[in-house]
């Protein structure tokens, strides 16, 4: 079995559009949540959201490349060029090696709706244009990025609701560990627009704390009233240790374990057992003890039931005097399909820079959360191993364990 | 519509929407090769013609259309 390392990262999120900006926001506990007036007109219960700028790719990509990309792919492209640059992978390396892509994405709602609106209006499918099909498929991110970067390795999208990004890292880890691939671009992308989130808002699970958007997302706090949707993209370069050493790549961390499970329960209400089993599996695979984990980046989205059940699961696995825990969703909101990848990057940035980012807005932890070692203010703390949780609709769970690479 | 106007409109959308370099545009330029249009771009050419001239081209219309001049003439014919 091969060792699997992380050699590059790139991020395009509502708390920063590159690693440096994001590191600063994490340390300062800065919220990226705003009010989107469009959502009020659209009929949303809550206009709160994380927001990123739509990147201008003219001059970076040809027209042919651009017209096949919806916004989630544009975000993923921005994150990926940063990750490749930091990994010191250039086109020459890609042309001469079998580099793959596994990316998490679970919707292209805006592209699908807008193209069908156009067909309805024109009553002619040709007039939708040639880019619509490539924007509208769920595998839009992987089909576009694999073409742009001329990738020749594994190439598919992983759709697993809000655990998509995490599972993409887990699957890349498995393929490299088994010796089937040497280098894989993985991550998660999430579109940000009213069309994408309307039906989710309709469930009544979004925070309506519009008086102070920065305080709306408050995982584990007793006064939480729901999640805040968000988005962007996060890319990691996973590689075999041998490949990384051979090309002199920066080795940022080692993926030790990937645990997964399905709740076998309700479609939207999370339980305790499924997440516990995913964490236990990740620990077993990593061949480390629960007490070796120094930080847990919780999935906690700021929903009443979800956070409480995750707190119970973390307590079940780690017990009294467990690791430090925080949910970066308190700052970013819930980055959904992207979250599992972005939160690994947030945790990596903390581990590289010796701090634990705060779970902002945590004033009074609820009963289940009060048993955890929650970090509500930035903690200057060196740590070497973390676990990142991601859970999604349908009861899909993923837990990743990553260790600082000491070379 | 005057041929001059047709030519100007076509050249404008080729430059603006298809990002063709203006120096590559000439009546004798090969529509596919010189302008680097692939099979997918022809779908977008149909869209651009519909939105600029209100006429719908179909695949058969492009038979025999090699140069940009041929394309100007095709649109002129369709509008007449």
HADDOCK unambig.tbl for C-alpha pairs under 7 A between the chains (distance, minus, plus):
assign (segid A and resid 63 and name CA) (segid B and resid 18 and name CA) 6.66 0.50 0.50
assign (segid A and resid 63 and name CA) (segid B and resid 19 and name CA) 6.99 0.50 0.50
assign (segid A and resid 126 and name CA) (segid B and resid 43 and name CA) 6.68 0.50 0.50
assign (segid A and resid 127 and name CA) (segid B and resid 47 and name CA) 5.06 0.50 0.50
assign (segid A and resid 129 and name CA) (segid B and resid 43 and name CA) 6.01 0.50 0.50
assign (segid A and resid 129 and name CA) (segid B and resid 44 and name CA) 5.22 0.50 0.50
assign (segid A and resid 129 and name CA) (segid B and resid 47 and name CA) 6.23 0.50 0.50
assign (segid A and resid 130 and name CA) (segid B and resid 40 and name CA) 5.72 0.50 0.50
assign (segid A and resid 130 and name CA) (segid B and resid 43 and name CA) 5.80 0.50 0.50
assign (segid A and resid 130 and name CA) (segid B and resid 44 and name CA) 6.02 0.50 0.50
